[in-house]
Amino acid sequence: MTLPTRPLGNSGLNITRVGFGSWAVGGGGWSFGWGPQDDSESIATMRHALDLGINWIDTAAVYGLGHSEEVVGRMLRDVPQSQRPLIFTKCGLVWDAQNPMTPPRRDLTPASIRRECEASLRRLGVEHIDLYQFHWPDEMGTPVEDSWDAMTRLVEEGKIRAAGVSNFDIDLLERCEAIRHVDSLQPPFSLINRNAGDKEIRWCDSHDTGVICYSPMQSGLLTDGFTAERVAALADDDWRRHAPEFQQPRLRRNLALRDALRAVAQRHHVFISSVAIAWTLAWPAVTGAIVGARSPKQVDGWIGAAAVKLTENDLNEITLAIRRTRAGVGPTHPRKGRERPKQGAERSRTLIDQPDASRAESRERTR
């Protein structure tokens, strides 16, 4: 299959509107795992995504504490060079191998960045990384200028083709941009967590920086079959068991919004999950969306998003549903005025990807 592509800013990379996210491929047994995952199933799922036309895979060193990159590398060995996807990965979350359930530290010291890059190249079995990204802002006291200079050197040495960041605010983006162009930003962005649409995505639009959003289905909430009962059935080491968006009263609001998407999905002859993803892609500055899957069937559930073109009536209907259900926070329409949350309004939290989260809270995510 051939899927539509867009340039990732001015990086020179052209990517399909949806890409494969391999967080769950890392499996369980670490602080932000999704529970047990069979490696052969992961490889079959990634191969299925590639067969359907996806041309990029997003992973990170910390997913499964190196395991996700290793599984991606195993998959790549059996793919002809001419058919290989672009590989995106991240650095900056450093774990304690002796205590895998301890949340990783956010370390963007230049020496750590270089060590992580070399380790990722070995695990992936590639000569270069197509897009290398800072996973989170540093918490070790390292000036971001020093970190970004280290990233720039990796580009100059040919170890990486493009350099991006994830979970950075506008101040950090500006400081990086002053040294070298930021090729991409990876923010959390979904119908529930809409905050990036008001600031960071607009910044990227004005700086020719690509945007690849993560968790567009809010980690499974905005899928056709998710229920409140499934939360109770999640594996003990699945971070979602304790995430705020999976707890009441937010869970009830979120599922009500999901149900409101059904009519739009029926009009386009796709699954609800595809509508949720297509909404993020309707934002002019968003280049692509990272979507995870643990089985080929799950890929089939969202692959249609790459071709869905939501109409103005669709977008207005979704805006009304957001307001009616009071799910999430942030701007509600890709092409209309900015909407500020009211004072004291609940903020949509996506933990391992929350810069202000406490260590107790941060068990909820690692994107």
DANORMO-V325087 format. One record per backbone hydrogen bond with DSSP energy under -1.0 kcal/mol. NH is the residue of the N-H (numbers start at 1). CO is the residue of the C=O. E is the energy in kcal/mol with one decimal. If there is no record, write none. Layout:
nh co e
NH CO E
NH CO E
This chain:
nh co e
6 15 -2.3
8 13 -3.1
9 7 -1.5
11 8 -2.1
15 6 -2.5
17 4 -1.5
19 289 -2.5
20 56 -2.2
21 291 -2.4
22 58 -2.6
26 23 -1.6
27 24 -1.9
31 100 -1.6
33 30 -1.5
42 38 -2.0
43 39 -2.5
44 40 -2.2
45 41 -2.2
46 42 -2.4
47 43 -2.5
48 44 -2.0
49 45 -2.1
50 46 -2.2
51 47 -2.4
52 48 -1.5
53 50 -1.7
54 49 -2.0
57 86 -2.4
58 20 -3.0
59 88 -2.8
61 90 -1.5
65 62 -2.6
66 61 -1.7
68 63 -2.3
70 66 -1.7
71 67 -2.4
72 68 -2.6
73 69 -2.6
74 70 -2.1
75 71 -2.2
76 72 -2.4
77 73 -1.5
78 75 -1.2
79 76 -1.7
83 80 -2.0
84 81 -1.1
86 55 -3.0
88 57 -2.9
89 131 -2.1
91 133 -2.5
94 105 -2.7
99 96 -1.3
102 99 -2.1
105 94 -2.5
107 92 -1.9
113 109 -2.4
114 110 -2.1
115 111 -2.2
116 112 -2.8
117 113 -2.2
118 114 -2.3
119 115 -2.2
120 116 -2.6
121 117 -2.4
122 118 -1.8
123 119 -2.5
124 120 -2.7
125 121 -1.4
126 121 -1.3
129 159 -2.4
130 87 -1.1
131 87 -1.4
132 162 -2.4
133 89 -1.7
134 164 -1.7
135 91 -3.2
139 106 -2.7
147 143 -1.6
148 144 -2.9
149 145 -1.9
150 146 -1.6
151 147 -1.8
152 148 -2.4
153 149 -1.9
154 150 -1.4
155 151 -1.7
156 152 -2.3
157 153 -1.9
158 155 -1.4
159 154 -1.7
160 154 -1.2
161 129 -2.4
164 132 -2.7
165 184 -2.1
166 134 -1.8
167 186 -1.5
173 169 -2.2
174 170 -2.7
175 171 -1.9
176 172 -2.1
177 173 -2.8
178 174 -1.5
179 176 -1.9
180 176 -2.4
183 163 -2.1
185 210 -2.4
186 165 -2.1
189 214 -2.2
190 193 -2.1
194 329 -1.7
197 194 -1.6
198 195 -1.8
201 196 -2.5
203 199 -2.2
204 200 -2.4
205 201 -1.9
206 202 -1.5
209 204 -2.2
210 183 -2.3
212 185 -2.2
213 288 -1.8
214 187 -2.4
218 215 -1.8
221 218 -1.6
222 217 -2.5
226 223 -1.0
233 229 -1.0
234 231 -1.2
238 235 -2.0
239 33 -1.8
241 238 -1.9
242 239 -1.3
246 243 -1.6
247 244 -1.8
251 247 -2.4
253 249 -1.7
254 250 -3.1
255 251 -2.4
256 252 -1.7
257 253 -2.1
258 254 -2.3
259 255 -2.4
260 256 -1.6
261 258 -1.3
262 259 -1.5
265 261 -2.5
266 262 -2.4
267 263 -1.8
268 264 -1.5
270 265 -2.2
275 271 -1.2
276 272 -2.2
277 273 -2.1
278 274 -2.6
279 275 -1.9
280 276 -1.0
281 277 -1.8
282 278 -1.0
283 280 -1.2
286 283 -2.1
287 211 -2.0
288 211 -1.9
289 17 -2.1
290 213 -3.1
291 19 -2.7
299 295 -1.3
300 296 -1.9
301 297 -1.1
302 299 -1.3
303 299 -2.0
305 302 -2.0
306 303 -1.5
307 304 -1.5
315 311 -2.5
316 312 -2.4
317 313 -2.3
318 314 -2.3
319 315 -2.3
320 316 -2.2
321 317 -1.8
322 318 -2.3
323 319 -2.1
324 320 -2.5
325 321 -2.5
326 322 -1.8
329 192 -1.4
345 342 -2.5
354 351 -4.2
357 354 -1.4
362 358 -2.7
364 361 -2.2
